[in-house]
């Protein structure tokens, strides 16, 4: 599987904790201060957090992409999830969709 480096979604490539929870000098917990993360291809932007790496409405890493802002998908993924209509979230709770695991897409058969 091919891998590539992409800018860390959680810290926007700065390498610092975006919320400065521990201190202004704290490094990003996702990229360990590197500003970039490695992902396996093929990959798409995380629809659940819209590529921000931040769980919507919270100050924690996105549970779908792990804070990277990108998710690895299988090669045969081309169809929007019928349950969440591609949003990655359930309409009633806002939690990640159970059918697509928050990715917004499913594998075609």
C-alpha positions as CSV (number, residue, x, y, z in Angstrom):
1,X,0.0,0.0,0.0
2,X,1.4,3.4,-1.0
3,X,1.8,5.9,1.7
4,X,2.3,9.7,1.6
5,X,2.8,12.6,4.0
6,X,0.1,15.2,4.4
7,X,-0.3,18.3,6.5
8,X,-1.7,17.5,9.9
9,X,-5.4,18.4,10.1
10,X,-5.5,18.9,13.8
11,X,-2.7,21.5,14.1
12,X,-3.0,22.7,10.5
13,X,0.7,21.8,10.0
14,X,2.0,24.1,12.8
15,X,3.1,21.2,15.1
16,X,1.6,22.8,18.2
17,X,-1.5,22.0,20.2
18,X,-4.2,24.2,18.5
19,X,-6.1,24.7,21.8
20,X,-3.0,25.3,24.0
21,X,-4.5,23.1,26.7
22,X,-1.3,22.3,28.5
23,X,0.8,25.3,27.5
24,X,1.5,27.4,24.5
25,X,4.6,25.2,23.9
26,X,2.7,21.9,23.8
27,X,3.3,19.9,20.7
28,X,0.4,18.5,18.6
29,X,-0.7,15.1,19.9
30,X,-1.5,13.9,16.4
31,X,1.7,14.6,14.6
32,X,4.0,14.9,17.6
33,X,5.2,18.3,16.6
34,X,6.1,17.4,13.0
35,X,3.3,19.3,11.3
36,X,2.6,16.3,9.0
37,X,1.2,12.8,9.2
38,X,1.6,9.7,7.1
39,X,-1.5,8.2,5.5
40,X,-2.1,5.2,3.2
41,X,-3.5,5.8,-0.2
42,X,-6.1,6.0,-1.6
43,X,-7.3,8.7,0.8
44,X,-10.0,11.3,1.0
45,X,-10.7,14.3,3.2
46,X,-12.6,13.3,6.3
47,X,-16.2,14.3,5.8
48,X,-17.1,14.0,9.5
49,X,-14.7,16.8,10.6
50,X,-14.5,18.4,7.1
51,X,-10.7,17.8,7.2
52,X,-10.1,19.8,10.3
53,X,-9.0,16.8,12.4
54,X,-11.2,18.2,15.2
55,X,-14.3,16.5,16.5
56,X,-17.2,18.8,15.5
57,X,-18.1,21.2,18.3
58,X,-15.4,19.8,20.7
59,X,-11.8,20.4,21.5
60,X,-10.6,16.8,20.9
61,X,-9.3,14.9,17.9
62,X,-11.8,13.5,15.4
63,X,-12.7,9.9,16.1
64,X,-13.1,9.1,12.4
65,X,-9.7,10.3,11.1
66,X,-7.7,10.3,14.4
67,X,-7.0,14.0,13.9
68,X,-5.2,13.6,10.6
69,X,-8.0,15.2,8.5
70,X,-7.7,12.5,5.9
71,X,-9.0,8.9,5.9
72,X,-7.8,5.9,3.9
73,X,-10.5,4.3,1.8
74,X,-10.6,1.1,-0.2
75,X,-10.2,1.3,-4.0
76,X,-13.8,0.3,-4.7
77,X,-15.3,3.1,-2.6
78,X,-17.3,5.2,-4.9
79,X,-20.8,5.4,-3.4
80,X,-22.2,7.8,-0.9
81,X,-23.5,6.1,2.3
82,X,-27.2,5.7,2.0
83,X,-27.8,6.1,5.7
84,X,-26.0,9.4,6.3
85,X,-26.2,10.6,2.6
86,X,-22.5,11.2,2.6
87,X,-22.3,13.4,5.7
88,X,-20.6,10.9,7.9
89,X,-22.9,11.7,10.8
90,X,-26.2,10.5,12.0
91,X,-29.0,13.0,11.6
92,X,-30.4,12.6,15.1
93,X,-27.3,12.5,17.3
94,X,-24.5,14.0,15.2
95,X,-22.3,11.0,16.1
96,X,-20.4,9.1,13.3
97,X,-22.7,7.0,11.1
98,X,-22.6,3.4,12.0
99,X,-22.9,2.1,8.4
100,X,-19.9,3.9,6.9
101,X,-18.1,4.5,10.3
102,X,-18.2,8.3,9.6
103,X,-16.4,8.1,6.3
104,X,-19.5,9.1,4.3
105,X,-18.7,6.5,1.6
106,X,-19.2,2.8,1.3
107,X,-17.6,0.1,-0.8
108,X,-19.5,-0.9,-3.9
109,X,-20.1,-4.6,-4.5
